[in-house]
């Protein structure tokens, strides 16, 4: 079994694998046209029993740029992981994962992210749980207690300018680690696609005409569904509490006769209980915001935002990318770039590349270390809290 990047002429094979694995439809002509794209936004990998035969498994490595502590780094988003039934549990996906992650390292990527069907399965490739999204459900009748905040709401129709959506996204996620840079908020919202799928777009503007929030929603039974999911990438974004309340007041006024509730999803660092103290009956359910791993340990250590001045020696283990193995001395001080060098000195802390990514990204802080079996603190007096602390960290993109 071996794996490699697929050629454009082989891309349709990956589509076929996904259709079989996910029990979905397959359009041969459409997949052939996709294979002729001049600048694909992803790399496709296949696992082969031998050269000249079709791939028995495949995955898609999406090419992303993401925010990390005030910098922009490259991130590989893993998706479309699929194995033909006759070849499952034979090491095909392992071959694809190892080949793709090693290529990411060689090509200058710093991070990788995925949405798992099993967290245990992807831990073997160095990935660790990367934080939470929180799904909120609010009865529309419970929105009556919200204050009036002014502003106005406009519905966007086919042919309208969609740039306000990107403006709101960039403002909301501009300082959120792991969030992806986008050229457009969602190309699937262009043209008549939303109305054809019975989806609506509403934007809230302040008195100066500046967009502060928007929702993309559709009916799911008796709920106005505004949550990003793979079947339907709906959304509810806001840049401040006025935009949040303005949108919710609009939903109550416009849709009280149509829906019983609204469902929206926000990053875990956004606390709707504090923003909406007038509403006591909200239901919330946390959901895993995927898994992450460091692809280039040294790059992340050089770029991470530390507090104060100090030094931490970090021993990292990586079972896929050997260049990441070893102990790194991280020295930091205000107004100076981080200094990173390999060392033979005893480490202050030992951890794997997944835990390193989520700790540096801010999805978890030092308070979580004691509860994480794969992390060992060798020097309790080391200033770990200056390096590993909570920050806004969230990936809205699905791949």
Order of alpha helices (4+ residues) and beta strands (2+ residues): beta-alpha-alpha-beta-beta-beta-alpha-beta-alpha-beta-beta-beta-alpha-alpha-beta-beta-beta-beta-alpha-beta-alpha-beta-beta-alpha-beta-beta-beta-beta-alpha-beta
